[in-house]
């Protein structure tokens, strides 16, 4: 029995880094807030959500290129 089934894999689809951080941006009021954007700690790429990070951004690309 595998100890790490694919469903629980949590790493970057580009570089394989196992962590990311949430991007912080200044809002209209000038306050620093966490956004919904994720940034990989390994390659520094930004992703719209966790699934996107895991798949290396291929989700959006494959959707656009789907027949
Ligand atoms: Zn990465």
PDB file of the backbone (N, CA, C, O) and the ligand in Angstrom, with CONECT records:
HET     ZN  A 101       1
ATOM      1  N   UNK A   1       0.853  -1.210   0.000  1.00  0.00           N
ATOM      2  CA  UNK A   1       0.000   0.000   0.000  1.00  0.00           C
ATOM      3  C   UNK A   1       0.888   1.260   0.000  1.00  0.00           C
ATOM      4  O   UNK A   1       1.743   1.429   0.870  1.00  0.00           O
ATOM      5  N   UNK A   2       0.675   2.110  -0.962  1.00  0.00           N
ATOM      6  CA  UNK A   2       1.494   3.337  -1.025  1.00  0.00           C
ATOM      7  C   UNK A   2       1.193   4.269   0.139  1.00  0.00           C
ATOM      8  O   UNK A   2       0.046   4.423   0.561  1.00  0.00           O
ATOM      9  N   UNK A   3       2.235   4.873   0.634  1.00  0.00           N
ATOM     10  CA  UNK A   3       2.054   5.795   1.757  1.00  0.00           C
ATOM     11  C   UNK A   3       1.671   7.188   1.291  1.00  0.00           C
ATOM     12  O   UNK A   3       1.140   7.990   2.059  1.00  0.00           O
ATOM     13  N   UNK A   4       1.950   7.471   0.003  1.00  0.00           N
ATOM     14  CA  UNK A   4       1.634   8.792  -0.528  1.00  0.00           C
ATOM     15  C   UNK A   4       0.786   8.668  -1.798  1.00  0.00           C
ATOM     16  O   UNK A   4       1.310   8.820  -2.901  1.00  0.00           O
ATOM     17  N   UNK A   5      -0.488   8.402  -1.659  1.00  0.00           N
ATOM     18  CA  UNK A   5      -1.354   8.299  -2.840  1.00  0.00           C
ATOM     19  C   UNK A   5      -1.399   9.627  -3.593  1.00  0.00           C
ATOM     20  O   UNK A   5      -1.250  10.684  -2.980  1.00  0.00           O
ATOM     21  N   UNK A   6      -1.602   9.590  -4.909  1.00  0.00           N
ATOM     22  CA  UNK A   6      -1.570  10.793  -5.746  1.00  0.00           C
ATOM     23  C   UNK A   6      -2.494  11.895  -5.260  1.00  0.00           C
ATOM     24  O   UNK A   6      -2.205  13.076  -5.451  1.00  0.00           O
ATOM     25  N   UNK A   7      -3.597  11.524  -4.639  1.00  0.00           N
ATOM     26  CA  UNK A   7      -4.581  12.518  -4.216  1.00  0.00           C
ATOM     27  C   UNK A   7      -4.011  13.476  -3.169  1.00  0.00           C
ATOM     28  O   UNK A   7      -4.493  14.598  -3.015  1.00  0.00           O
ATOM     29  N   UNK A   8      -2.976  13.021  -2.451  1.00  0.00           N
ATOM     30  CA  UNK A   8      -2.437  13.868  -1.388  1.00  0.00           C
ATOM     31  C   UNK A   8      -1.138  14.560  -1.787  1.00  0.00           C
ATOM     32  O   UNK A   8      -0.549  15.288  -0.987  1.00  0.00           O
ATOM     33  N   UNK A   9      -0.689  14.334  -3.023  1.00  0.00           N
ATOM     34  CA  UNK A   9       0.541  14.988  -3.481  1.00  0.00           C
ATOM     35  C   UNK A   9       0.356  16.497  -3.474  1.00  0.00           C
ATOM     36  O   UNK A   9      -0.616  17.024  -4.016  1.00  0.00           O
ATOM     37  N   UNK A  10       1.288  17.165  -2.863  1.00  0.00           N
ATOM     38  CA  UNK A  10       1.183  18.608  -2.708  1.00  0.00           C
ATOM     39  C   UNK A  10       2.508  19.253  -3.088  1.00  0.00           C
ATOM     40  O   UNK A  10       3.318  19.590  -2.225  1.00  0.00           O
ATOM     41  N   UNK A  11       2.717  19.420  -4.389  1.00  0.00           N
ATOM     42  CA  UNK A  11       3.963  20.024  -4.842  1.00  0.00           C
ATOM     43  C   UNK A  11       3.746  20.775  -6.143  1.00  0.00           C
ATOM     44  O   UNK A  11       2.744  20.593  -6.835  1.00  0.00           O
ATOM     45  N   UNK A  12       4.720  21.628  -6.455  1.00  0.00           N
ATOM     46  CA  UNK A  12       4.621  22.451  -7.649  1.00  0.00           C
ATOM     47  C   UNK A  12       4.717  21.598  -8.920  1.00  0.00           C
ATOM     48  O   UNK A  12       5.566  20.712  -9.015  1.00  0.00           O
ATOM     49  N   UNK A  13       3.850  21.868  -9.884  1.00  0.00           N
ATOM     50  CA  UNK A  13       3.865  21.131 -11.137  1.00  0.00           C
ATOM     51  C   UNK A  13       5.045  21.506 -12.017  1.00  0.00           C
ATOM     52  O   UNK A  13       5.373  20.764 -12.943  1.00  0.00           O
ATOM     53  N   UNK A  14       5.697  22.644 -11.754  1.00  0.00           N
ATOM     54  CA  UNK A  14       6.844  23.074 -12.541  1.00  0.00           C
ATOM     55  C   UNK A  14       8.157  22.565 -11.964  1.00  0.00           C
ATOM     56  O   UNK A  14       8.933  21.897 -12.647  1.00  0.00           O
ATOM     57  N   UNK A  15       8.394  22.892 -10.690  1.00  0.00           N
ATOM     58  CA  UNK A  15       9.723  22.638 -10.120  1.00  0.00           C
ATOM     59  C   UNK A  15       9.721  21.564  -9.043  1.00  0.00           C
ATOM     60  O   UNK A  15      10.786  21.114  -8.620  1.00  0.00           O
ATOM     61  N   UNK A  16       8.527  21.139  -8.586  1.00  0.00           N
ATOM     62  CA  UNK A  16       8.474  20.083  -7.585  1.00  0.00           C
ATOM     63  C   UNK A  16       8.641  20.567  -6.159  1.00  0.00           C
ATOM     64  O   UNK A  16       8.710  19.750  -5.240  1.00  0.00           O
ATOM     65  N   UNK A  17       8.709  21.870  -5.949  1.00  0.00           N
ATOM     66  CA  UNK A  17       8.810  22.397  -4.588  1.00  0.00           C
ATOM     67  C   UNK A  17       7.568  22.002  -3.799  1.00  0.00           C
ATOM     68  O   UNK A  17       6.471  21.908  -4.349  1.00  0.00           O
ATOM     69  N   UNK A  18       7.755  21.773  -2.507  1.00  0.00           N
ATOM     70  CA  UNK A  18       6.652  21.264  -1.695  1.00  0.00           C
ATOM     71  C   UNK A  18       5.935  22.366  -0.929  1.00  0.00           C
ATOM     72  O   UNK A  18       5.090  22.080  -0.081  1.00  0.00           O
ATOM     73  N   UNK A  19       6.260  23.615  -1.215  1.00  0.00           N
ATOM     74  CA  UNK A  19       5.587  24.683  -0.481  1.00  0.00           C
ATOM     75  C   UNK A  19       5.345  25.911  -1.356  1.00  0.00           C
ATOM     76  O   UNK A  19       5.982  26.090  -2.394  1.00  0.00           O
ATOM     77  N   UNK A  20       4.436  26.729  -0.924  1.00  0.00           N
ATOM     78  CA  UNK A  20       4.094  27.977  -1.619  1.00  0.00           C
ATOM     79  C   UNK A  20       3.681  28.977  -0.553  1.00  0.00           C
ATOM     80  O   UNK A  20       3.488  28.619   0.609  1.00  0.00           O
ATOM     81  N   UNK A  21       3.547  30.225  -0.954  1.00  0.00           N
ATOM     82  CA  UNK A  21       2.986  31.193  -0.007  1.00  0.00           C
ATOM     83  C   UNK A  21       1.940  32.032  -0.720  1.00  0.00           C
ATOM     84  O   UNK A  21       1.940  32.150  -1.945  1.00  0.00           O
ATOM     85  N   UNK A  22       1.070  32.598   0.056  1.00  0.00           N
ATOM     86  CA  UNK A  22       0.003  33.394  -0.520  1.00  0.00           C
ATOM     87  C   UNK A  22       0.519  34.804  -0.764  1.00  0.00           C
ATOM     88  O   UNK A  22       1.176  35.397   0.092  1.00  0.00           O
ATOM     89  N   UNK A  23       0.216  35.330  -1.936  1.00  0.00           N
ATOM     90  CA  UNK A  23       0.701  36.654  -2.306  1.00  0.00           C
ATOM     91  C   UNK A  23      -0.058  37.731  -1.526  1.00  0.00           C
ATOM     92  O   UNK A  23      -1.279  37.673  -1.388  1.00  0.00           O
ATOM     93  N   UNK A  24       0.682  38.699  -1.028  1.00  0.00           N
ATOM     94  CA  UNK A  24       0.083  39.804  -0.294  1.00  0.00           C
ATOM     95  C   UNK A  24       0.091  41.043  -1.182  1.00  0.00           C
ATOM     96  O   UNK A  24       1.100  41.360  -1.811  1.00  0.00           O
ATOM     97  N   UNK A  25      -1.036  41.735  -1.228  1.00  0.00           N
ATOM     98  CA  UNK A  25      -1.129  42.938  -2.041  1.00  0.00           C
ATOM     99  C   UNK A  25      -1.864  44.038  -1.282  1.00  0.00           C
ATOM    100  O   UNK A  25      -2.637  43.770  -0.363  1.00  0.00           O
ATOM    101  N   UNK A  26      -1.608  45.280  -1.686  1.00  0.00           N
ATOM    102  CA  UNK A  26      -2.253  46.405  -1.023  1.00  0.00           C
ATOM    103  C   UNK A  26      -3.616  46.659  -1.664  1.00  0.00           C
ATOM    104  O   UNK A  26      -3.729  46.754  -2.886  1.00  0.00           O
ATOM    105  N   UNK A  27      -4.644  46.767  -0.832  1.00  0.00           N
ATOM    106  CA  UNK A  27      -5.987  46.976  -1.380  1.00  0.00           C
ATOM    107  C   UNK A  27      -6.284  48.471  -1.535  1.00  0.00           C
ATOM    108  O   UNK A  27      -5.416  49.316  -1.321  1.00  0.00           O
ATOM    109  N   UNK A  28      -7.542  48.779  -1.915  1.00  0.00           N
ATOM    110  CA  UNK A  28      -7.915  50.169  -2.194  1.00  0.00           C
ATOM    111  C   UNK A  28      -7.711  51.079  -0.989  1.00  0.00           C
ATOM    112  O   UNK A  28      -7.425  52.267  -1.139  1.00  0.00           O
ATOM    113  N   UNK A  29      -7.857  50.522   0.193  1.00  0.00           N
ATOM    114  CA  UNK A  29      -7.727  51.307   1.425  1.00  0.00           C
ATOM    115  C   UNK A  29      -6.270  51.429   1.878  1.00  0.00           C
ATOM    116  O   UNK A  29      -5.981  52.099   2.869  1.00  0.00           O
ATOM    117  N   UNK A  30      -5.361  50.786   1.157  1.00  0.00           N
ATOM    118  CA  UNK A  30      -3.955  50.876   1.512  1.00  0.00           C
ATOM    119  C   UNK A  30      -3.520  49.826   2.509  1.00  0.00           C
ATOM    120  O   UNK A  30      -2.396  49.872   3.009  1.00  0.00           O
ATOM    121  N   UNK A  31      -4.392  48.883   2.804  1.00  0.00           N
ATOM    122  CA  UNK A  31      -4.053  47.830   3.765  1.00  0.00           C
ATOM    123  C   UNK A  31      -3.463  46.627   3.036  1.00  0.00           C
ATOM    124  O   UNK A  31      -3.895  46.284   1.935  1.00  0.00           O
ATOM    125  N   UNK A  32      -2.486  45.999   3.652  1.00  0.00           N
ATOM    126  CA  UNK A  32      -1.892  44.807   3.076  1.00  0.00           C
ATOM    127  C   UNK A  32      -2.807  43.614   3.357  1.00  0.00           C
ATOM    128  O   UNK A  32      -3.129  43.315   4.507  1.00  0.00           O
ATOM    129  N   UNK A  33      -3.212  42.952   2.295  1.00  0.00           N
ATOM    130  CA  UNK A  33      -4.111  41.817   2.448  1.00  0.00           C
ATOM    131  C   UNK A  33      -3.606  40.632   1.642  1.00  0.00           C
ATOM    132  O   UNK A  33      -2.923  40.784   0.629  1.00  0.00           O
ATOM    133  N   UNK A  34      -3.958  39.462   2.119  1.00  0.00           N
ATOM    134  CA  UNK A  34      -3.664  38.260   1.350  1.00  0.00           C
ATOM    135  C   UNK A  34      -4.626  38.182   0.177  1.00  0.00           C
ATOM    136  O   UNK A  34      -5.827  38.401   0.331  1.00  0.00           O
ATOM    137  N   UNK A  35      -4.089  37.868  -0.998  1.00  0.00           N
ATOM    138  CA  UNK A  35      -4.925  37.691  -2.176  1.00  0.00           C
ATOM    139  C   UNK A  35      -5.174  36.202  -2.400  1.00  0.00           C
ATOM    140  O   UNK A  35      -4.698  35.363  -1.635  1.00  0.00           O
ATOM    141  N   UNK A  36      -5.914  35.884  -3.441  1.00  0.00           N
ATOM    142  CA  UNK A  36      -6.170  34.474  -3.760  1.00  0.00           C
ATOM    143  C   UNK A  36      -5.040  33.884  -4.590  1.00  0.00           C
ATOM    144  O   UNK A  36      -5.067  32.702  -4.935  1.00  0.00           O
ATOM    145  N   UNK A  37      -4.037  34.715  -4.914  1.00  0.00           N
ATOM    146  CA  UNK A  37      -2.928  34.252  -5.740  1.00  0.00           C
ATOM    147  C   UNK A  37      -1.874  33.542  -4.896  1.00  0.00           C
ATOM    148  O   UNK A  37      -1.524  33.996  -3.807  1.00  0.00           O
ATOM    149  N   UNK A  38      -1.378  32.434  -5.408  1.00  0.00           N
ATOM    150  CA  UNK A  38      -0.330  31.679  -4.724  1.00  0.00           C
ATOM    151  C   UNK A  38       0.985  31.857  -5.478  1.00  0.00           C
ATOM    152  O   UNK A  38       0.997  31.947  -6.705  1.00  0.00           O
ATOM    153  N   UNK A  39       2.093  31.907  -4.735  1.00  0.00           N
ATOM    154  CA  UNK A  39       3.403  31.976  -5.375  1.00  0.00           C
ATOM    155  C   UNK A  39       4.267  30.832  -4.869  1.00  0.00           C
ATOM    156  O   UNK A  39       4.423  30.645  -3.663  1.00  0.00           O
ATOM    157  N   UNK A  40       4.827  30.071  -5.799  1.00  0.00           N
ATOM    158  CA  UNK A  40       5.666  28.936  -5.447  1.00  0.00           C
ATOM    159  C   UNK A  40       6.965  29.411  -4.813  1.00  0.00           C
ATOM    160  O   UNK A  40       7.581  30.365  -5.288  1.00  0.00           O
ATOM    161  N   UNK A  41       7.380  28.746  -3.743  1.00  0.00           N
ATOM    162  CA  UNK A  41       8.631  29.126  -3.080  1.00  0.00           C
ATOM    163  C   UNK A  41       9.838  28.604  -3.843  1.00  0.00           C
ATOM    164  O   UNK A  41      10.962  29.045  -3.602  1.00  0.00           O
ATOM    165  N   UNK A  42       9.615  27.659  -4.771  1.00  0.00           N
ATOM    166  CA  UNK A  42      10.716  27.084  -5.523  1.00  0.00           C
ATOM    167  C   UNK A  42      11.041  27.886  -6.771  1.00  0.00           C
ATOM    168  O   UNK A  42      12.164  28.364  -6.932  1.00  0.00           O
ATOM    169  N   UNK A  43      10.053  28.036  -7.665  1.00  0.00           N
ATOM    170  CA  UNK A  43      10.299  28.678  -8.950  1.00  0.00           C
ATOM    171  C   UNK A  43       9.787  30.116  -9.004  1.00  0.00           C
ATOM    172  O   UNK A  43      10.109  30.858  -9.931  1.00  0.00           O
ATOM    173  N   UNK A  44       8.995  30.505  -8.013  1.00  0.00           N
ATOM    174  CA  UNK A  44       8.530  31.885  -7.954  1.00  0.00           C
ATOM    175  C   UNK A  44       7.371  32.195  -8.883  1.00  0.00           C
ATOM    176  O   UNK A  44       6.930  33.342  -8.968  1.00  0.00           O
ATOM    177  N   UNK A  45       6.876  31.189  -9.576  1.00  0.00           N
ATOM    178  CA  UNK A  45       5.735  31.411 -10.456  1.00  0.00           C
ATOM    179  C   UNK A  45       4.485  31.676  -9.622  1.00  0.00           C
ATOM    180  O   UNK A  45       4.369  31.214  -8.487  1.00  0.00           O
ATOM    181  N   UNK A  46       3.555  32.425 -10.204  1.00  0.00           N
ATOM    182  CA  UNK A  46       2.317  32.709  -9.495  1.00  0.00           C
ATOM    183  C   UNK A  46       1.174  31.896 -10.098  1.00  0.00           C
ATOM    184  O   UNK A  46       1.099  31.701 -11.311  1.00  0.00           O
ATOM    185  N   UNK A  47       0.297  31.433  -9.230  1.00  0.00           N
ATOM    186  CA  UNK A  47      -0.814  30.595  -9.660  1.00  0.00           C
ATOM    187  C   UNK A  47      -2.112  31.113  -9.065  1.00  0.00           C
ATOM    188  O   UNK A  47      -2.125  31.743  -8.008  1.00  0.00           O
ATOM    189  N   UNK A  48      -3.196  30.835  -9.762  1.00  0.00           N
ATOM    190  CA  UNK A  48      -4.489  31.355  -9.317  1.00  0.00           C
ATOM    191  C   UNK A  48      -5.071  30.545  -8.172  1.00  0.00           C
ATOM    192  O   UNK A  48      -5.829  31.078  -7.362  1.00  0.00           O
ATOM    193  N   UNK A  49      -4.733  29.285  -8.095  1.00  0.00           N
ATOM    194  CA  UNK A  49      -5.225  28.473  -6.990  1.00  0.00           C
ATOM    195  C   UNK A  49      -4.323  27.253  -6.775  1.00  0.00           C
ATOM    196  O   UNK A  49      -3.372  27.025  -7.523  1.00  0.00           O
ATOM    197  N   UNK A  50      -4.642  26.484  -5.746  1.00  0.00           N
ATOM    198  CA  UNK A  50      -3.794  25.364  -5.351  1.00  0.00           C
ATOM    199  C   UNK A  50      -3.719  24.292  -6.433  1.00  0.00           C
ATOM    200  O   UNK A  50      -2.663  23.705  -6.667  1.00  0.00           O
ATOM    201  N   UNK A  51      -4.842  24.045  -7.084  1.00  0.00           N
ATOM    202  CA  UNK A  51      -4.851  23.030  -8.143  1.00  0.00           C
ATOM    203  C   UNK A  51      -3.945  23.462  -9.298  1.00  0.00           C
ATOM    204  O   UNK A  51      -3.254  22.641  -9.901  1.00  0.00           O
ATOM    205  N   UNK A  52      -3.961  24.751  -9.591  1.00  0.00           N
ATOM    206  CA  UNK A  52      -3.130  25.292 -10.656  1.00  0.00           C
ATOM    207  C   UNK A  52      -1.652  25.096 -10.323  1.00  0.00           C
ATOM    208  O   UNK A  52      -0.853  24.735 -11.187  1.00  0.00           O
ATOM    209  N   UNK A  53      -1.302  25.337  -9.068  1.00  0.00           N
ATOM    210  CA  UNK A  53       0.083  25.167  -8.606  1.00  0.00           C
ATOM    211  C   UNK A  53       0.522  23.710  -8.731  1.00  0.00           C
ATOM    212  O   UNK A  53       1.616  23.416  -9.212  1.00  0.00           O
ATOM    213  N   UNK A  54      -0.338  22.820  -8.297  1.00  0.00           N
ATOM    214  CA  UNK A  54      -0.013  21.390  -8.369  1.00  0.00           C
ATOM    215  C   UNK A  54       0.203  20.935  -9.806  1.00  0.00           C
ATOM    216  O   UNK A  54       1.068  20.103 -10.077  1.00  0.00           O
ATOM    217  N   UNK A  55      -0.584  21.481 -10.721  1.00  0.00           N
ATOM    218  CA  UNK A  55      -0.529  21.034 -12.119  1.00  0.00           C
ATOM    219  C   UNK A  55       0.404  21.904 -12.962  1.00  0.00           C
ATOM    220  O   UNK A  55       0.515  21.709 -14.172  1.00  0.00           O
ATOM    221  N   UNK A  56       1.066  22.854 -12.327  1.00  0.00           N
ATOM    222  CA  UNK A  56       2.008  23.689 -13.064  1.00  0.00           C
ATOM    223  C   UNK A  56       1.337  24.610 -14.071  1.00  0.00           C
ATOM    224  O   UNK A  56       1.921  24.961 -15.096  1.00  0.00           O
ATOM    225  N   UNK A  57       0.103  24.997 -13.768  1.00  0.00           N
ATOM    226  CA  UNK A  57      -0.607  25.920 -14.652  1.00  0.00           C
ATOM    227  C   UNK A  57      -1.132  25.265 -15.906  1.00  0.00           C
ATOM    228  O   UNK A  57      -1.608  25.949 -16.812  1.00  0.00           O
ATOM    229  N   UNK A  58      -1.052  23.943 -15.972  1.00  0.00           N
ATOM    230  CA  UNK A  58      -1.496  23.243 -17.183  1.00  0.00           C
ATOM    231  C   UNK A  58      -3.017  23.164 -17.286  1.00  0.00           C
ATOM    232  O   UNK A  58      -3.560  22.932 -18.366  1.00  0.00           O
ATOM    233  N   UNK A  59      -3.697  23.357 -16.164  1.00  0.00           N
ATOM    234  CA  UNK A  59      -5.150  23.263 -16.169  1.00  0.00           C
ATOM    235  C   UNK A  59      -5.765  24.292 -17.105  1.00  0.00           C
ATOM    236  O   UNK A  59      -6.635  23.969 -17.913  1.00  0.00           O
ATOM    237  N   UNK A  60      -5.303  25.537 -16.989  1.00  0.00           N
ATOM    238  CA  UNK A  60      -5.848  26.595 -17.817  1.00  0.00           C
ATOM    239  C   UNK A  60      -5.442  26.402 -19.268  1.00  0.00           C
ATOM    240  O   UNK A  60      -6.239  26.625 -20.180  1.00  0.00           O
ATOM    241  N   UNK A  61      -4.180  25.981 -19.481  1.00  0.00           N
ATOM    242  CA  UNK A  61      -3.688  25.817 -20.844  1.00  0.00           C
ATOM    243  C   UNK A  61      -4.416  24.683 -21.562  1.00  0.00           C
ATOM    244  O   UNK A  61      -4.796  24.821 -22.725  1.00  0.00           O
ATOM    245  N   UNK A  62      -4.610  23.547 -20.857  1.00  0.00           N
ATOM    246  CA  UNK A  62      -5.257  22.418 -21.490  1.00  0.00           C
ATOM    247  C   UNK A  62      -6.718  22.719 -21.780  1.00  0.00           C
ATOM    248  O   UNK A  62      -7.284  22.229 -22.757  1.00  0.00           O
ATOM    249  N   UNK A  63      -7.323  23.534 -20.917  1.00  0.00           N
ATOM    250  CA  UNK A  63      -8.721  23.893 -21.136  1.00  0.00           C
ATOM    251  C   UNK A  63      -8.860  24.721 -22.412  1.00  0.00           C
ATOM    252  O   UNK A  63      -9.818  24.562 -23.168  1.00  0.00           O
ATOM    253  N   UNK A  64      -7.876  25.617 -22.641  1.00  0.00           N
ATOM    254  CA  UNK A  64      -7.926  26.478 -23.805  1.00  0.00           C
ATOM    255  C   UNK A  64      -7.610  25.674 -25.081  1.00  0.00           C
ATOM    256  O   UNK A  64      -8.110  25.985 -26.161  1.00  0.00           O
ATOM    257  N   UNK A  65      -6.773  24.639 -24.933  1.00  0.00           N
ATOM    258  CA  UNK A  65      -6.354  23.884 -26.101  1.00  0.00           C
ATOM    259  C   UNK A  65      -7.189  22.623 -26.329  1.00  0.00           C
ATOM    260  O   UNK A  65      -6.961  21.879 -27.282  1.00  0.00           O
ATOM    261  N   UNK A  66      -8.159  22.396 -25.438  1.00  0.00           N
ATOM    262  CA  UNK A  66      -8.973  21.193 -25.560  1.00  0.00           C
ATOM    263  C   UNK A  66      -9.760  21.194 -26.862  1.00  0.00           C
ATOM    264  O   UNK A  66     -10.295  22.231 -27.253  1.00  0.00           O
ATOM    265  N   UNK A  67      -9.842  20.056 -27.539  1.00  0.00           N
ATOM    266  CA  UNK A  67     -10.588  19.980 -28.797  1.00  0.00           C
ATOM    267  C   UNK A  67     -12.094  20.122 -28.586  1.00  0.00           C
ATOM    268  O   UNK A  67     -12.859  20.079 -29.549  1.00  0.00           O
TER     269      UNK A  67
HETATM  270 ZN    ZN A 101       7.556  25.879  -8.485  1.00  0.00          ZN
END
